[in-house]
Amino acid sequence: MVDEELIKAQLANTLERTTFQGLGERYEGKVRDNYSREGRRFIVVTDRISAFDRVLGTIPFKGQVLNRLAAWWFERTKSVAKSHYVKTPDPNVLECVECTPLPVEMVVRAYITGSTSTSMWTHYAAGERRFCGHELPEGLAKNQRLERPLLTPATKAPKGEHDVSASREEILAKGDVTAEDFDRAAELVMKLFAEGQRVCSERGLILVDTKYELGKTRDGEIVVIDEIHTPDSSRFWIAATYDERFAAGLDPEPLDKDFVRRFYTALGYKGDGEPPELPPEVRVGAAKRYIEAFERITGTTFEPNTDPPLARIARNLGLEAS
């Protein structure tokens, strides 16, 4: 585990934003800065953290954790589903095949939980018993395991706006994705989720839910893009304490950005208006959980790179930072 003092020292050295000349057309997402050039996409994974569809601040070493873990999963699951991944030229950068993203997030849930507007528990607690086309039984408790994993897609909202959970029929009715593409994507993500559950279970973790992004190659093949089974895209709980905490009505122990979500929820913030500042102790606590998730899942020690990130990335990619 990375020493806490090193994490604290990194608070002032996080990667918040990039602008690289010569890397291609730039698009800034909530967490990733994307550059497209000649059939390649370079994804720079920053240390920004987002929740409630808002960027809340930065977490030390978060980008390195996400980038290395995504690459690990892409390699591990390539026999289950192809991805856009090519190589990792820098601790914060993925080099990928350029794809056209499908305009839908494919979310898979194995437990009923969450606190955001798109979460299943938020809808269920409000009295709704149909979620994304699935009928839910009476009597479910927060954080309870579902009878089987459910596909619960969401629309992809522009940056700063809220995603909306929707059924297959509602997604298709918008006309942005064909039934053939949707069903192929659904088939891939359910296989990926099953593999993710299996691997996490071996590591003492519960893969609670996750979101997948998919895209089309120039040849029309649907592949996984962006990231997979990271503490940003997935919810992980400590398996050893789940049963006891669930029986006591307590939230499970998280190893993901739910640690940050819970901080904001306790303040009464749910994504409307300007978010409160993220305090140093929460940033450090989140970093520790991200790193632990990496080490548990991969079975390897996380070795952080503390070089100034902008200069290092530019050097590794043969570019100039501006």
Residue pairs with C-beta under 8 A, 6 or more apart in sequence:
1 288
1 291
1 292
1 295
2 61
2 287
2 288
2 291
2 302
2 304
4 284
4 288
6 304
6 306
7 60
7 61
7 284
7 287
7 288
8 60
8 280
8 284
9 306
10 60
10 61
10 287
10 304
10 306
11 60
11 280
11 283
11 284
13 60
13 306
13 308
13 309
14 47
14 58
14 59
14 60
14 62
14 309
15 44
15 46
15 47
15 58
15 63
15 92
15 309
15 310
16 46
16 47
16 48
16 58
17 28
17 33
17 46
17 48
18 33
18 44
18 46
18 310
18 313
18 321
19 26
19 321
19 322
20 26
20 35
20 44
20 313
20 314
20 317
20 319
20 320
20 321
20 322
21 319
21 320
21 322
22 319
22 320
23 35
23 37
23 42
23 317
23 319
24 35
24 36
24 37
24 38
24 40
24 42
25 35
25 36
25 37
26 33
26 34
26 35
27 33
27 34
27 35
27 36
28 34
28 159
29 159
30 48
30 50
30 53
30 55
30 159
31 45
31 46
31 48
31 49
31 50
31 55
31 63
31 66
31 232
32 43
32 44
32 45
32 46
32 226
33 43
33 44
33 46
34 41
34 42
34 43
34 44
35 41
35 42
35 43
35 44
36 42
36 98
39 97
39 98
39 218
40 86
40 95
40 96
40 97
40 98
41 84
41 95
41 96
41 97
41 98
41 99
42 93
42 94
42 95
42 96
42 317
43 67
43 93
43 94
43 96
43 226
44 63
44 92
44 93
44 313
45 63
45 64
45 66
45 67
45 70
45 92
45 93
45 94
45 227
46 58
46 63
46 92
47 58
47 59
47 60
47 61
47 62
47 63
48 55
48 57
48 58
48 62
49 55
49 56
49 57
49 58
49 59
49 62
49 232
49 257
49 260
49 278
49 286
50 56
51 116
51 257
51 260
51 261
51 264
51 271
52 116
52 162
52 261
52 264
52 269
52 270
52 271
52 275
53 157
53 160
53 161
53 162
53 163
53 271
54 160
54 271
54 275
56 260
56 264
56 275
56 278
57 277
57 278
57 283
58 283
59 260
59 283
59 286
59 287
59 290
60 283
60 284
60 287
61 287
61 290
61 291
61 302
61 304
62 286
62 287
62 290
63 91
63 92
63 309
64 91
64 92
64 302
64 304
64 305
65 230
65 231
65 290
65 291
65 293
65 294
65 302
66 227
66 230
66 231
66 232
66 290
67 88
67 91
67 92
67 93
67 94
68 88
68 91
68 294
68 302
69 227
69 229
69 230
69 231
69 293
69 294
69 297
69 298
70 85
70 94
70 226
70 227
70 228
70 230
71 85
71 88
71 94
72 297
72 298
73 196
73 228
73 229
73 230
74 83
74 85
74 224
74 228
75 85
76 195
76 199
77 83
77 192
77 195
77 196
77 224
77 228
80 188
80 191
80 192
80 195
81 188
81 189
81 191
81 192
81 223
81 224
82 221
82 223
82 224
83 96
83 223
83 224
83 225
83 228
84 96
84 97
84 98
84 99
84 215
84 217
84 223
84 224
84 225
85 94
85 96
86 94
86 95
86 96
86 97
87 94
87 95
88 94
88 95
89 95
89 316
89 317
90 312
90 313
90 316
90 317
91 305
91 312
92 309
92 313
93 313
93 316
93 317
96 225
97 217
97 223
98 218
99 215
99 216
99 217
99 223
99 225
100 215
100 216
101 156
101 213
101 214
101 215
101 225
102 177
102 181
102 182
102 185
102 213
102 214
102 215
102 216
102 222
103 155
103 156
103 176
103 177
104 153
104 154
104 155
104 156
104 171
104 176
104 177
104 182
104 185
105 153
105 154
105 155
105 156
105 163
105 211
105 212
105 213
106 151
106 153
106 185
106 186
106 189
106 211
106 212
106 213
106 214
107 118
107 151
107 152
107 153
107 154
107 165
107 209
107 210
107 211
107 212
108 149
108 150
108 151
108 152
108 189
108 190
108 193
108 209
108 210
108 211
108 212
109 120
109 146
109 149
109 150
109 152
109 208
109 209
110 145
110 146
110 148
110 149
110 150
110 193
110 197
110 206
110 207
110 208
110 209
111 143
111 144
111 145
111 146
111 206
111 208
111 209
112 120
112 121
112 124
112 136
112 140
112 141
112 142
112 143
112 144
112 146
113 119
113 120
113 121
113 142
113 143
113 208
113 209
113 235
114 120
114 121
114 122
114 209
114 235
115 121
115 122
115 261
115 262
115 265
115 270
116 122
116 261
116 270
116 271
117 162
117 270
117 271
118 154
118 162
118 163
118 164
118 165
120 131
120 136
120 152
120 165
121 142
121 143
123 131
123 165
124 131
124 136
124 140
125 142
129 135
129 136
129 137
129 138
130 136
131 150
131 152
131 165
132 150
132 151
132 152
132 153
132 165
132 166
132 167
132 168
133 167
133 168
133 169
133 170
134 150
134 152
141 246
141 249
142 251
143 246
143 251
143 252
144 246
149 190
149 193
149 194
149 197
151 168
151 186
151 189
151 190
152 165
153 165
153 166
153 167
153 168
153 171
153 182
154 163
154 164
154 165
154 166
154 211
155 163
155 164
155 166
155 171
155 174
156 163
157 163
157 164
162 271
168 182
168 186
171 177
171 182
172 178
172 179
172 182
181 216
181 222
184 222
185 212
185 214
185 222
188 212
188 214
188 222
188 224
189 212
189 214
192 212
192 224
192 228
192 229
193 207
193 210
196 207
196 210
196 228
196 229
196 234
197 207
199 297
200 206
200 207
200 229
200 236
200 297
201 207
201 239
203 296
203 297
203 299
204 238
204 239
204 240
204 296
205 236
205 237
205 238
205 239
205 255
205 293
205 296
205 297
206 236
206 237
206 238
206 239
206 242
206 252
207 229
207 234
207 235
207 236
208 234
208 235
208 236
208 237
208 252
209 234
209 235
210 228
210 229
210 233
210 234
210 235
211 233
211 234
212 224
212 228
212 233
213 224
213 225
213 226
213 227
214 222
214 223
214 224
214 225
215 222
215 223
215 225
216 222
216 223
217 223
226 233
227 233
229 297
230 293
231 255
231 256
231 257
231 289
231 290
231 293
231 294
232 256
232 257
234 256
235 254
235 256
235 258
236 254
236 255
236 256
236 293
237 252
237 253
237 254
237 255
238 252
238 253
238 255
241 252
241 253
242 252
242 253
245 251
245 252
245 253
246 252
251 262
254 262
254 289
255 289
255 290
255 292
255 293
255 296
256 289
256 290
256 293
257 286
257 290
259 282
259 285
259 286
259 289
260 278
260 282
260 286
263 278
263 282
264 270
264 275
264 276
267 276
269 275
269 276
291 302
294 302
295 301
295 302
305 312
310 321
311 321
313 319
313 321
314 320
314 321
